[in-house]
Amino acid sequence: MTIQNNDKLVLYTNHLCPWAHRAHIAAAELGLKYEEHIVDLDTPRTKEYLAINPRGLVPALKFNDEIIIESGIVAAFLADQYPSHLVPESSAPGGALKRARIALFVDAFFSKFQSALFKIYTAADSEVPAITEAAVAGLVKEVEPLLKDAKPYFGGADKLTLAEVLTGSFVVRLLSLGKAGVYPASFLASIEQQAPNFWAWAQKVAVHPSVTGIYDEEKVVTKTKARIEKLRAEKK
């Protein structure tokens, strides 16, 4: 699908950032054309970029003469501005309820699972098993039930929804980093055994062209390992 529009879209991004990756997934699903500017996240932000986004984060989207920041807001804006299969309009029959279900799923994914997993980045080796166990427990309790009707995507959809747009960049990294040994060997196996709905859904999401479009697995794994080493060294 390609949406015909006369809007001028400029995306300020970095391909290694999972938050910025969300905007790319949304744009790919919507078939949007945009101008891309890569922001170097390893150096101080330029005054030019801070004039665009004073927070210094990516992504930032220039929509005609307006600047929109924060990845979730950017992705949701694109989905609302260009109506599609991603999410129904609130006024459509069942639309408000579907949007609420997506919002709950995304909240559960980050607050009950991903936030626990982030603790690995600064944890001592001895703390990692307990952290991953807690993350899996949160996943099983809060996220797994919300995917009981995924066929193969959220809510029984046969195409990506806004739920996948907002979580897909983290799902693909979850599987890559697990395979690369960033997490304990038992971590992915525990997810597969204890959260089969999530596991089946994640396998589909992680290989979808809109998710893999800008994804460089080797660079992401290398960068993540280096970041973890740095953060753990700084904590000592």
Backbone torsions as a table, in degrees:
resi	resn	phi	psi	omega
1	MET	NA	133.5	173.7
2	THR	-125.7	125.0	-179.9
3	ILE	-88.2	127.1	177.5
4	GLN	-85.2	124.2	177.7
5	ASN	-153.5	160.4	179.0
6	ASN	-107.2	14.7	-179.0
7	ASP	-76.6	148.3	175.5
8	LYS	-97.5	112.9	-178.3
9	LEU	-112.9	126.4	175.7
10	VAL	-125.9	121.9	-177.9
11	LEU	-108.5	121.0	175.0
12	TYR	-96.4	122.3	-165.3
13	THR	-153.7	177.0	169.5
14	ASN	-147.5	125.5	-171.9
15	HIS	-68.2	-14.2	180.0
16	LEU	-93.5	-5.7	-177.6
17	CYS	-90.4	121.1	-178.9
18	PRO	-65.6	-27.9	179.7
19	TRP	-71.3	-45.8	177.3
20	ALA	-63.8	-32.6	179.7
21	HIS	-55.7	-31.4	179.2
22	ARG	-56.9	-43.8	-178.6
23	ALA	-64.4	-36.5	178.3
24	HIS	-65.7	-40.6	178.9
25	ILE	-62.9	-44.9	179.4
26	ALA	-60.8	-47.4	-178.3
27	ALA	-63.9	-38.4	179.3
28	ALA	-65.0	-44.0	179.5
29	GLU	-64.2	-32.0	-178.5
30	LEU	-88.8	-7.7	-179.8
31	GLY	67.5	33.0	-175.3
32	LEU	-85.8	143.6	172.7
33	LYS	-98.1	139.0	-178.9
34	TYR	-154.0	156.9	173.9
35	GLU	-87.5	138.0	-175.4
36	GLU	-116.0	134.8	173.9
37	HIS	-123.7	122.5	179.6
38	ILE	-86.5	128.1	178.8
39	VAL	-102.6	125.6	179.4
40	ASP	-76.3	113.0	-177.7
41	LEU	-87.6	-4.0	-179.7
42	ASP	-94.1	0.0	179.6
43	THR	-130.6	160.1	177.2
44	PRO	-57.7	143.0	-179.4
45	ARG	-65.5	142.8	177.9
46	THR	-72.0	157.9	177.9
47	LYS	-64.9	-27.6	177.8
48	GLU	-66.0	-42.2	180.0
49	TYR	-73.8	-35.2	177.9
50	LEU	-65.0	-25.1	175.1
51	ALA	-71.0	-27.9	177.6
52	ILE	-81.4	-48.9	178.9
53	ASN	-134.1	98.2	-177.5
54	PRO	-58.7	-20.0	177.8
55	ARG	-76.1	-17.7	177.4
56	GLY	75.9	10.4	-176.8
57	LEU	-97.2	166.3	171.1
58	VAL	-121.5	150.3	4.7
59	PRO	-87.4	165.1	165.4
60	ALA	-132.5	140.6	-178.5
61	LEU	-120.7	126.2	171.3
62	LYS	-95.7	114.6	180.0
63	PHE	-109.5	104.2	-171.7
64	ASN	54.2	-108.8	-178.7
65	ASP	-108.2	10.4	-178.9
66	GLU	-107.6	144.8	175.8
67	ILE	-106.9	129.2	178.4
68	ILE	-120.6	130.8	-177.9
69	ILE	-124.8	170.2	-177.8
70	GLU	77.3	123.7	-168.7
71	SER	-59.0	-43.3	179.8
72	GLY	-64.8	-37.9	179.4
73	ILE	-69.7	-41.6	178.4
74	VAL	-60.9	-48.4	-178.4
75	ALA	-63.9	-44.2	179.9
76	ALA	-66.1	-37.4	177.6
77	PHE	-61.0	-46.3	179.8
78	LEU	-61.6	-41.4	179.5
79	ALA	-65.0	-34.0	179.1
80	ASP	-79.7	-38.9	-177.7
81	GLN	-67.8	-33.4	-177.9
82	TYR	-123.3	83.1	-176.1
83	PRO	-52.4	137.0	-175.3
84	SER	-160.7	-163.3	176.9
85	HIS	-72.1	-12.3	-174.0
86	LEU	-62.6	-42.1	-177.6
87	VAL	-160.3	138.3	178.1
88	PRO	-74.3	156.6	174.2
89	GLU	-67.6	150.5	-178.3
90	SER	-58.9	-33.5	-176.4
91	SER	-81.6	-9.5	178.8
92	ALA	-72.1	153.3	177.9
93	PRO	-55.0	121.9	-178.9
94	GLY	75.4	1.3	-175.1
95	GLY	-64.8	-46.1	-178.8
96	ALA	-63.1	-38.8	179.8
97	LEU	-67.6	-42.2	179.3
98	LYS	-63.0	-40.8	178.8
99	ARG	-65.2	-38.4	178.1
100	ALA	-65.3	-39.5	179.1
101	ARG	-65.4	-40.5	176.7
102	ILE	-63.0	-44.6	-179.5
103	ALA	-60.9	-40.5	179.0
104	LEU	-65.7	-43.0	179.7
105	PHE	-60.6	-47.2	-179.3
106	VAL	-63.7	-40.9	177.5
107	ASP	-62.2	-44.8	-179.9
108	ALA	-63.4	-42.4	-178.9
109	PHE	-58.6	-44.5	-176.3
110	PHE	-85.1	-43.3	-174.0
111	SER	-79.4	-28.7	-175.8
112	LYS	-105.2	-14.8	-177.9
113	PHE	-126.2	-63.6	-173.0
114	GLN	-63.5	-38.8	-179.7
115	SER	-62.7	-36.0	176.4
116	ALA	-66.8	-39.4	-178.0
117	LEU	-67.8	-33.8	179.5
118	PHE	-58.2	-24.4	-178.0
119	LYS	-64.5	-20.0	178.7
120	ILE	-60.0	-32.4	-173.1
121	TYR	-59.5	-30.4	-179.1
122	THR	-116.7	8.9	-175.2
123	ALA	-85.7	151.8	171.0
124	ALA	-73.5	156.9	-178.2
125	ASP	-54.7	-36.7	-177.6
126	SER	-69.1	-19.8	-177.7
127	GLU	-89.8	-17.6	-172.8
128	VAL	-61.1	-45.7	-179.1
129	PRO	-57.1	-42.5	-179.9
130	ALA	-66.4	-37.0	179.7
131	ILE	-65.7	-45.0	-179.5
132	THR	-68.7	-34.2	176.3
133	GLU	-63.4	-41.6	178.9
134	ALA	-66.3	-38.2	179.2
135	ALA	-64.6	-44.2	178.9
136	VAL	-63.9	-39.6	179.1
137	ALA	-61.9	-41.5	177.7
138	GLY	-66.1	-38.9	178.5
139	LEU	-62.6	-47.4	-177.7
140	VAL	-64.4	-41.6	-176.2
141	LYS	-75.4	-44.1	-168.7
142	GLU	-103.3	-34.5	-173.2
143	VAL	-96.9	-45.2	-176.3
144	GLU	-51.2	-46.8	-178.7
145	PRO	-63.1	-26.8	-177.5
146	LEU	-77.4	-6.6	179.7
147	LEU	-112.0	16.3	-177.4
148	LYS	-63.9	-25.3	-179.5
149	ASP	-111.3	19.1	178.1
150	ALA	-67.0	123.9	-176.7
151	LYS	-145.3	74.4	-8.7
152	PRO	-90.1	-8.0	-175.2
153	TYR	-102.7	177.8	-171.2
154	PHE	-54.3	135.2	175.7
155	GLY	70.1	18.3	179.6
156	GLY	85.3	10.8	-177.8
157	ALA	-73.1	149.5	176.0
158	ASP	-99.1	1.2	174.2
159	LYS	-130.0	162.7	177.3
160	LEU	-57.8	147.9	174.4
161	THR	-117.4	179.5	176.9
162	LEU	-62.6	-25.0	176.5
163	ALA	-60.2	-43.7	179.5
164	GLU	-75.0	-34.1	177.4
165	VAL	-57.6	-42.2	-174.1
166	LEU	-84.9	-13.3	-178.9
167	THR	-120.8	-18.0	-171.8
168	GLY	-58.1	-37.0	-179.0
169	SER	-66.8	-28.1	178.0
170	PHE	-84.0	-31.6	177.6
171	VAL	-65.1	-47.0	-178.6
172	VAL	-64.8	-35.5	176.7
173	ARG	-70.0	-37.5	177.3
174	LEU	-54.5	-48.6	-178.3
175	LEU	-70.7	-39.8	179.3
176	SER	-63.9	-47.1	-176.8
177	LEU	-70.2	-33.7	175.3
178	GLY	-64.0	-44.2	179.2
179	LYS	-64.9	-32.3	-176.6
180	ALA	-84.9	-0.2	176.1
181	GLY	86.8	12.2	176.9
182	VAL	-67.9	-33.5	176.3
183	TYR	-103.5	160.6	177.7
184	PRO	-56.3	151.9	-176.0
185	ALA	-58.5	-29.5	-177.0
186	SER	-82.0	-8.6	-170.8
187	PHE	-63.5	-56.8	-179.1
188	LEU	-65.1	-35.7	178.5
189	ALA	-62.4	-38.6	178.6
190	SER	-65.3	-40.1	178.3
191	ILE	-64.1	-46.1	-179.4
192	GLU	-59.4	-40.8	-176.9
193	GLN	-76.6	-41.2	-172.3
194	GLN	-94.5	-19.9	-177.7
195	ALA	-132.8	66.3	-176.1
196	PRO	-62.4	-32.6	177.4
197	ASN	-63.4	-48.2	179.1
198	PHE	-62.2	-43.7	-176.5
199	TRP	-61.4	-46.3	179.9
200	ALA	-64.2	-41.8	178.7
201	TRP	-63.3	-45.5	-178.3
202	ALA	-62.1	-37.4	179.6
203	GLN	-61.4	-38.7	179.1
204	LYS	-71.9	-44.0	-177.8
205	VAL	-63.2	-43.0	-172.6
206	ALA	-67.7	-16.7	-179.6
207	VAL	-111.2	3.6	-178.7
208	HIS	-68.7	136.1	-177.2
209	PRO	-55.8	-33.9	179.2
210	SER	-68.9	-27.4	179.1
211	VAL	-83.8	-39.0	-176.0
212	THR	-87.5	-6.4	-172.9
213	GLY	-50.4	-48.2	-179.6
214	ILE	-106.6	3.8	-170.5
215	TYR	-80.8	122.9	176.5
216	ASP	-112.1	97.1	-173.0
217	GLU	-58.4	-46.1	-177.2
218	GLU	-60.2	-45.3	-179.8
219	LYS	-66.4	-40.7	-179.5
220	VAL	-63.9	-45.7	-179.3
221	VAL	-63.0	-47.1	-179.5
222	THR	-61.3	-45.3	-179.0
223	LYS	-65.5	-41.1	-178.9
224	THR	-66.0	-43.6	178.6
225	LYS	-60.9	-41.9	179.8
226	ALA	-65.6	-38.3	179.7
227	ARG	-66.5	-41.3	179.4
228	ILE	-63.3	-43.6	178.7
229	GLU	-60.2	-41.9	-179.0
230	LYS	-66.5	-46.2	-177.9
231	LEU	-65.3	-39.2	179.1
232	ARG	-69.2	-36.1	178.4
233	ALA	-66.5	-38.7	-179.5
234	GLU	-68.3	-27.7	-178.4
235	LYS	-76.8	-24.7	-177.5
236	LYS	-68.8	NA	NA
